[in-house]
Amino acid sequence: MQMLCALHRDWPKFDTFVRERLSEVLPVLTFPADGTVFDYFIDSRNGICVRWNQRPLEKSHSFAVSGSYVVIPEVFNSL
């Protein structure tokens, strides 16, 4: 718990560090002033910062087994 509190205390410093470095490397990319860099991800298709809760939902992959398959558990005998 103490480690988490220490990390949380350093978030503002890390936020400032990331904003400064990214402005040097990618001057066209700007993080919004509200929130921290932890609140955003960089949308690689558009090159903009988007809040995590506003990201488009991706199609989920179905891992359902087809009805034509039957799962039979193996039983190991020590004969």
C-alpha positions as CSV (number, residue, x, y, z in Angstrom):
1,M,0.0,0.0,0.0
2,Q,2.8,2.4,0.8
3,M,4.4,1.7,-2.6
4,L,1.2,2.7,-4.4
5,C,0.9,5.9,-2.4
6,A,4.5,6.7,-3.3
7,L,3.8,6.1,-7.0
8,H,0.7,8.2,-6.9
9,R,2.6,11.0,-5.3
10,D,5.0,11.1,-8.2
11,W,2.3,11.2,-10.9
12,P,2.4,15.0,-11.3
13,K,6.2,14.9,-11.8
14,F,5.8,12.0,-14.4
15,D,3.0,13.9,-16.1
16,T,5.2,17.0,-16.5
17,F,8.1,14.9,-17.7
18,V,6.1,13.1,-20.4
19,R,4.5,16.2,-21.6
20,E,7.9,18.0,-22.0
21,R,9.5,15.0,-23.7
22,L,6.7,14.4,-26.1
23,S,6.5,18.1,-27.0
24,E,10.2,17.8,-28.1
25,V,9.8,14.6,-30.0
26,L,6.3,15.1,-31.4
27,P,5.6,18.8,-31.4
28,V,2.3,18.4,-33.3
29,L,0.9,16.2,-30.5
30,T,-0.5,18.0,-27.5
31,F,-2.1,16.5,-24.5
32,P,-5.2,18.3,-23.3
33,A,-4.7,20.5,-20.2
34,D,-7.3,18.7,-18.1
35,G,-6.3,15.4,-16.5
36,T,-2.9,13.7,-16.7
37,V,-1.2,11.7,-19.3
38,F,-2.5,8.6,-17.5
39,D,-6.0,9.7,-18.6
40,Y,-5.3,9.5,-22.3
41,F,-3.9,7.3,-25.0
42,I,-2.6,8.3,-28.4
43,D,-4.8,7.2,-31.3
44,S,-2.3,6.1,-33.8
45,R,-4.8,6.4,-36.7
46,N,-5.5,10.0,-36.1
47,G,-2.5,11.1,-34.1
48,I,-4.5,12.7,-31.3
49,C,-4.9,12.1,-27.6
50,V,-8.2,10.5,-26.6
51,R,-9.5,9.8,-23.2
52,W,-9.6,6.1,-22.3
53,N,-13.3,6.2,-21.6
54,Q,-14.0,7.7,-25.0
55,R,-12.1,5.1,-27.1
56,P,-14.2,3.3,-29.7
57,L,-15.1,-0.2,-28.6
58,E,-13.5,-2.9,-30.7
59,K,-15.4,-5.9,-32.0
60,S,-14.9,-8.8,-29.5
61,H,-13.7,-12.1,-30.8
62,S,-15.9,-15.0,-30.1
63,F,-14.2,-18.0,-28.7
64,A,-17.3,-20.1,-28.6
65,V,-17.0,-23.7,-29.5
66,S,-19.1,-24.8,-32.5
67,G,-22.0,-27.1,-31.6
68,S,-20.5,-29.8,-33.7
69,Y,-17.7,-30.3,-31.2
70,V,-18.1,-32.2,-28.0
71,V,-15.5,-31.7,-25.2
72,I,-14.7,-35.0,-23.5
73,P,-12.4,-34.9,-20.5
74,E,-9.5,-37.3,-20.5
75,V,-9.1,-39.6,-17.6
76,F,-5.6,-40.8,-16.9
77,N,-5.3,-44.3,-15.5
78,S,-2.1,-45.6,-13.9
79,L,-2.4,-49.1,-15.2
